[in-house]
């Protein structure tokens, strides 16, 4: 059934190559037309539309959507890209803060423990400690060569769009969430912005672009920014969560349980004096 959604874009993942949809981008955001903020995932969004359109993060749009029949994750919808109308070109910092802080917060440990398609597949996770930043070179991986070959074929079909360059590096955060039993998480960052930094900076700063990327992304999660991770799982690997982006000015709250029968309502701020320190 078709419906109309008002969405604040918060996530634009790096383009991927698939045999069904070709070059696509996963876009997610906060749905604003309900009684409270909730997540929505828009897929597929074609690379050509993404390139030619001007839809930056934190823009607010209206779009026709229908439930994604091939994707059982509760937040996934098919967008009608021809129906997109820009409501606000950019949100204010207060609008962003209000919408994001109204979302439920989870611990990554709870998200990984949760089972079934009714559990959250998108979430907001506040880290307790950022342990480090990892760079893995997959340039010699045969899987990367296959993806590059598919990208070249897709680009021939859409000559008006620029050729899609697929980053050979995997960039990852190592961190602890605020679960008392957390032993640490290492998760790939698939934000479009980090692949764009690789694309541009390897030419601008050929001698130290990897170090610059690490320095930049570690600066985005310094405690003074009050960061949190936008996270999401994969349709084909639902237990595999990725870092989709970084929010700032997030007020830590008591985490929401992830059991399917628990209503997903934003919890009240935890004002107890025993609240754990979120950053070491």
VEXKE-497311 format. One record per residue (C-alpha): residue in one letter; z, x, y; residue number from 1. Coordinates in Angstrom, 3 decimals. Example, Ala and Ser with C-alpha at 12.3 -4.5 7.8 and 13.67 -1.06 7.14 Angstrom:
% residues 2
A | 7.800 | 12.300 | -4.500 | 1;
S | 7.140 | 13.670 | -1.060 | 2;
***
This chain:
% residues 280
X | 0.000 | 0.000 | 0.000 | 1;
X | -1.008 | 1.343 | 3.378 | 2;
X | 1.559 | 1.772 | 6.131 | 3;
X | 1.857 | 3.500 | 9.480 | 4;
X | 4.191 | 6.464 | 9.921 | 5;
X | 5.424 | 8.323 | 12.988 | 6;
X | 5.966 | 11.949 | 12.049 | 7;
X | 7.364 | 15.010 | 13.810 | 8;
X | 5.538 | 17.931 | 12.168 | 9;
X | 7.998 | 20.612 | 11.071 | 10;
X | 6.205 | 22.329 | 8.169 | 11;
X | 2.700 | 23.735 | 7.821 | 12;
X | 2.433 | 25.767 | 4.656 | 13;
X | -0.035 | 28.576 | 4.095 | 14;
X | -3.425 | 27.292 | 2.847 | 15;
X | -3.945 | 27.142 | -0.890 | 16;
X | -7.021 | 26.905 | -3.082 | 17;
X | -7.353 | 24.181 | -5.698 | 18;
X | -10.224 | 23.070 | -7.902 | 19;
X | -9.704 | 19.407 | -7.005 | 20;
X | -9.309 | 19.498 | -3.214 | 21;
X | -10.565 | 22.997 | -2.337 | 22;
X | -8.850 | 24.665 | 0.607 | 23;
X | -5.837 | 22.591 | 1.581 | 24;
X | -2.690 | 22.823 | 3.673 | 25;
X | 0.557 | 21.041 | 2.843 | 26;
X | 2.044 | 19.441 | 5.966 | 27;
X | 5.539 | 17.963 | 6.062 | 28;
X | 7.773 | 16.594 | 8.727 | 29;
X | 10.487 | 14.229 | 9.801 | 30;
X | 9.579 | 10.561 | 9.709 | 31;
X | 10.860 | 8.886 | 12.865 | 32;
X | 9.879 | 5.227 | 12.426 | 33;
X | 12.782 | 4.274 | 10.166 | 34;
X | 16.449 | 3.627 | 10.820 | 35;
X | 17.217 | 7.311 | 10.372 | 36;
X | 15.307 | 10.577 | 9.998 | 37;
X | 13.770 | 11.199 | 6.599 | 38;
X | 11.332 | 13.653 | 5.071 | 39;
X | 7.663 | 13.003 | 4.430 | 40;
X | 5.060 | 15.248 | 2.801 | 41;
X | 1.377 | 14.771 | 3.709 | 42;
X | -1.086 | 16.023 | 1.118 | 43;
X | -3.918 | 16.788 | 0.824 | 44;
X | -4.784 | 18.015 | 4.304 | 45;
X | -8.096 | 19.866 | 4.234 | 46;
X | -8.252 | 23.341 | 5.730 | 47;
X | -11.256 | 22.404 | 7.864 | 48;
X | -9.369 | 19.493 | 9.468 | 49;
X | -6.341 | 21.698 | 9.978 | 50;
X | -8.419 | 24.378 | 11.662 | 51;
X | -10.433 | 22.130 | 13.957 | 52;
X | -7.487 | 19.905 | 14.910 | 53;
X | -4.719 | 20.914 | 17.253 | 54;
X | -1.522 | 19.866 | 15.554 | 55;
X | 1.239 | 22.430 | 16.131 | 56;
X | 4.730 | 22.252 | 14.776 | 57;
X | 6.998 | 19.712 | 16.460 | 58;
X | 4.101 | 17.619 | 17.671 | 59;
X | 4.699 | 13.890 | 17.036 | 60;
X | 1.812 | 11.947 | 15.493 | 61;
X | 1.102 | 8.505 | 14.111 | 62;
X | -0.847 | 8.438 | 10.859 | 63;
X | -1.839 | 5.895 | 8.241 | 64;
X | -0.391 | 6.755 | 4.837 | 65;
X | -0.292 | 5.457 | 1.289 | 66;
X | 1.989 | 6.473 | -1.561 | 67;
X | 0.588 | 9.429 | -3.464 | 68;
X | -0.123 | 8.079 | -6.949 | 69;
X | -0.793 | 11.516 | -8.439 | 70;
X | 2.390 | 13.054 | -7.019 | 71;
X | 5.654 | 11.566 | -8.255 | 72;
X | 7.829 | 13.290 | -5.670 | 73;
X | 9.407 | 10.562 | -3.519 | 74;
X | 8.443 | 12.137 | -0.176 | 75;
X | 4.727 | 12.618 | -0.960 | 76;
X | 2.062 | 10.466 | 0.738 | 77;
X | -1.690 | 10.652 | 1.190 | 78;
X | -2.607 | 10.782 | 4.879 | 79;
X | -5.602 | 9.072 | 6.445 | 80;
X | -6.628 | 11.989 | 8.618 | 81;
X | -9.145 | 9.963 | 10.626 | 82;
X | -6.305 | 7.724 | 11.797 | 83;
X | -4.110 | 10.451 | 13.297 | 84;
X | -3.045 | 9.752 | 16.877 | 85;
X | -0.963 | 12.202 | 18.896 | 86;
X | 2.124 | 10.495 | 20.330 | 87;
X | 3.662 | 13.559 | 21.976 | 88;
X | 1.970 | 16.945 | 22.223 | 89;
X | 5.303 | 18.718 | 21.946 | 90;
X | 8.893 | 17.670 | 21.327 | 91;
X | 11.726 | 18.835 | 23.515 | 92;
X | 14.405 | 21.065 | 22.033 | 93;
X | 16.809 | 18.111 | 22.195 | 94;
X | 14.393 | 15.844 | 20.296 | 95;
X | 13.944 | 18.495 | 17.630 | 96;
X | 17.660 | 19.107 | 17.339 | 97;
X | 18.457 | 15.402 | 17.071 | 98;
X | 15.806 | 14.666 | 14.436 | 99;
X | 16.582 | 17.694 | 12.272 | 100;
X | 20.361 | 17.310 | 12.447 | 101;
X | 20.006 | 13.700 | 11.301 | 102;
X | 18.466 | 14.881 | 8.012 | 103;
X | 20.719 | 15.238 | 4.973 | 104;
X | 21.689 | 18.814 | 4.158 | 105;
X | 21.823 | 20.161 | 0.619 | 106;
X | 22.950 | 23.329 | -1.073 | 107;
X | 20.167 | 25.161 | -2.868 | 108;
X | 22.389 | 25.349 | -5.943 | 109;
X | 22.558 | 21.529 | -6.066 | 110;
X | 18.801 | 21.155 | -5.539 | 111;
X | 18.110 | 23.501 | -8.436 | 112;
X | 20.563 | 21.644 | -10.702 | 113;
X | 19.132 | 18.198 | -9.932 | 114;
X | 16.761 | 16.665 | -12.481 | 115;
X | 14.209 | 13.883 | -12.457 | 116;
X | 11.493 | 12.853 | -10.033 | 117;
X | 13.896 | 10.854 | -7.891 | 118;
X | 15.750 | 13.950 | -6.728 | 119;
X | 14.857 | 15.466 | -3.328 | 120;
X | 11.747 | 17.645 | -3.279 | 121;
X | 12.156 | 18.510 | 0.411 | 122;
X | 15.382 | 19.474 | 2.085 | 123;
X | 17.352 | 21.280 | 4.723 | 124;
X | 19.529 | 24.143 | 3.445 | 125;
X | 21.990 | 26.069 | 5.605 | 126;
X | 22.469 | 29.663 | 4.379 | 127;
X | 25.921 | 31.191 | 4.247 | 128;
X | 24.650 | 34.772 | 4.208 | 129;
X | 21.195 | 36.319 | 4.536 | 130;
X | 21.136 | 39.196 | 2.042 | 131;
X | 17.727 | 40.625 | 2.838 | 132;
X | 13.947 | 40.383 | 3.053 | 133;
X | 11.630 | 41.298 | 0.161 | 134;
X | 7.945 | 42.264 | 0.277 | 135;
X | 5.922 | 42.191 | -2.964 | 136;
X | 2.323 | 43.436 | -3.125 | 137;
X | 0.176 | 41.238 | -5.383 | 138;
X | -3.128 | 42.706 | -4.225 | 139;
X | -3.969 | 44.047 | -7.689 | 140;
X | -2.980 | 40.826 | -9.454 | 141;
X | -5.998 | 39.186 | -11.195 | 142;
X | -4.689 | 35.799 | -10.029 | 143;
X | -5.058 | 36.911 | -6.413 | 144;
X | -8.653 | 38.014 | -7.073 | 145;
X | -9.438 | 34.580 | -8.557 | 146;
X | -7.973 | 32.819 | -5.514 | 147;
X | -10.046 | 35.017 | -3.198 | 148;
X | -13.173 | 34.157 | -5.167 | 149;
X | -12.444 | 30.433 | -4.905 | 150;
X | -11.806 | 30.826 | -1.166 | 151;
X | -15.204 | 32.495 | -0.724 | 152;
X | -16.925 | 29.643 | -2.571 | 153;
X | -15.126 | 27.003 | -0.505 | 154;
X | -16.003 | 28.765 | 2.755 | 155;
X | -19.695 | 28.625 | 1.856 | 156;
X | -19.376 | 24.843 | 1.643 | 157;
X | -17.746 | 24.647 | 5.088 | 158;
X | -19.505 | 27.212 | 7.302 | 159;
X | -18.056 | 25.724 | 10.514 | 160;
X | -14.535 | 26.801 | 9.533 | 161;
X | -13.482 | 30.449 | 9.624 | 162;
X | -13.224 | 32.246 | 6.281 | 163;
X | -9.819 | 31.787 | 4.725 | 164;
X | -7.984 | 35.083 | 4.220 | 165;
X | -5.349 | 34.885 | 1.508 | 166;
X | -2.400 | 37.195 | 2.009 | 167;
X | -1.870 | 39.543 | -0.966 | 168;
X | 1.835 | 39.932 | -0.171 | 169;
X | 4.706 | 37.673 | -1.165 | 170;
X | 7.432 | 37.615 | 1.494 | 171;
X | 10.839 | 36.419 | 0.325 | 172;
X | 14.314 | 35.754 | 1.665 | 173;
X | 17.382 | 36.672 | -0.334 | 174;
X | 20.349 | 34.549 | 0.651 | 175;
X | 23.484 | 32.713 | -0.413 | 176;
X | 23.782 | 28.993 | 0.210 | 177;
X | 27.155 | 27.445 | 1.040 | 178;
X | 27.883 | 26.289 | -2.516 | 179;
X | 31.186 | 27.845 | -3.581 | 180;
X | 29.672 | 29.043 | -6.872 | 181;
X | 26.440 | 30.434 | -5.341 | 182;
X | 25.271 | 33.727 | -6.857 | 183;
X | 22.318 | 34.094 | -4.487 | 184;
X | 18.722 | 32.910 | -4.221 | 185;
X | 15.429 | 34.765 | -3.755 | 186;
X | 12.647 | 32.480 | -2.557 | 187;
X | 9.109 | 32.959 | -1.273 | 188;
X | 8.304 | 32.107 | 2.341 | 189;
X | 5.116 | 30.029 | 2.459 | 190;
X | 5.160 | 29.142 | 6.149 | 191;
X | 1.692 | 29.296 | 7.735 | 192;
X | 3.112 | 31.453 | 10.532 | 193;
X | 3.994 | 34.375 | 8.265 | 194;
X | 0.516 | 34.478 | 6.724 | 195;
X | -0.943 | 34.346 | 10.248 | 196;
X | 1.300 | 37.260 | 11.257 | 197;
X | -0.063 | 39.238 | 8.305 | 198;
X | -3.656 | 38.343 | 9.218 | 199;
X | -3.327 | 39.372 | 12.868 | 200;
X | -0.768 | 42.168 | 12.785 | 201;
X | -2.426 | 44.219 | 10.051 | 202;
X | -5.248 | 44.757 | 12.551 | 203;
X | -3.117 | 45.081 | 15.684 | 204;
X | -0.391 | 47.244 | 14.118 | 205;
X | -2.023 | 48.888 | 11.083 | 206;
X | 0.715 | 51.516 | 10.675 | 207;
X | 3.789 | 49.286 | 10.553 | 208;
X | 2.786 | 45.620 | 10.345 | 209;
X | 4.937 | 44.982 | 7.253 | 210;
X | 8.025 | 46.333 | 8.989 | 211;
X | 7.239 | 44.212 | 12.038 | 212;
X | 6.984 | 41.105 | 9.870 | 213;
X | 10.344 | 41.865 | 8.271 | 214;
X | 11.991 | 42.513 | 11.643 | 215;
X | 10.563 | 39.304 | 13.104 | 216;
X | 11.604 | 37.021 | 10.247 | 217;
X | 15.054 | 38.554 | 9.953 | 218;
X | 15.494 | 37.920 | 13.683 | 219;
X | 14.717 | 34.234 | 13.115 | 220;
X | 17.723 | 33.858 | 10.811 | 221;
X | 20.344 | 35.734 | 12.815 | 222;
X | 23.577 | 33.717 | 12.987 | 223;
X | 23.401 | 33.082 | 16.735 | 224;
X | 20.296 | 30.929 | 16.194 | 225;
X | 22.213 | 28.605 | 13.834 | 226;
X | 19.351 | 28.684 | 11.318 | 227;
X | 18.573 | 26.547 | 8.315 | 228;
X | 15.712 | 26.607 | 5.835 | 229;
X | 13.161 | 23.862 | 5.355 | 230;
X | 12.673 | 24.025 | 1.592 | 231;
X | 10.400 | 22.253 | -0.851 | 232;
X | 9.472 | 22.383 | -4.485 | 233;
X | 6.136 | 22.532 | -6.239 | 234;
X | 4.502 | 19.576 | -7.955 | 235;
X | 3.566 | 21.583 | -11.041 | 236;
X | 6.874 | 23.497 | -11.058 | 237;
X | 9.529 | 21.139 | -9.666 | 238;
X | 12.368 | 23.580 | -10.335 | 239;
X | 10.685 | 26.198 | -8.135 | 240;
X | 11.745 | 25.798 | -4.510 | 241;
X | 10.127 | 27.692 | -1.632 | 242;
X | 11.104 | 28.387 | 1.977 | 243;
X | 8.657 | 26.288 | 4.015 | 244;
X | 9.989 | 27.219 | 7.433 | 245;
X | 13.045 | 27.951 | 9.545 | 246;
X | 14.899 | 25.525 | 11.772 | 247;
X | 17.334 | 26.535 | 14.493 | 248;
X | 20.301 | 24.900 | 16.250 | 249;
X | 21.376 | 23.218 | 13.026 | 250;
X | 24.939 | 21.910 | 12.915 | 251;
X | 26.347 | 22.561 | 9.419 | 252;
X | 27.548 | 19.424 | 7.642 | 253;
X | 29.178 | 18.631 | 4.352 | 254;
X | 26.276 | 18.846 | 1.862 | 255;
X | 24.830 | 15.585 | 0.542 | 256;
X | 25.028 | 15.153 | -3.264 | 257;
X | 21.654 | 15.228 | -5.007 | 258;
X | 22.371 | 12.741 | -7.802 | 259;
X | 19.540 | 10.159 | -7.915 | 260;
X | 21.942 | 7.206 | -7.602 | 261;
X | 23.585 | 8.519 | -4.438 | 262;
X | 22.071 | 7.036 | -1.240 | 263;
X | 20.426 | 9.710 | 0.903 | 264;
X | 22.231 | 8.984 | 4.155 | 265;
X | 23.122 | 11.702 | 6.667 | 266;
X | 26.769 | 12.726 | 6.213 | 267;
X | 29.246 | 12.894 | 9.054 | 268;
X | 29.981 | 16.317 | 10.554 | 269;
X | 32.794 | 18.144 | 8.775 | 270;
X | 35.495 | 18.733 | 11.359 | 271;
X | 38.150 | 19.988 | 8.967 | 272;
X | 39.738 | 23.288 | 9.882 | 273;
X | 39.132 | 24.504 | 6.325 | 274;
X | 35.340 | 24.497 | 6.771 | 275;
X | 34.080 | 27.772 | 5.233 | 276;
X | 32.552 | 30.456 | 7.394 | 277;
X | 28.786 | 30.030 | 7.032 | 278;
X | 27.833 | 33.622 | 7.828 | 279;
X | 29.567 | 36.777 | 6.705 | 280;
***
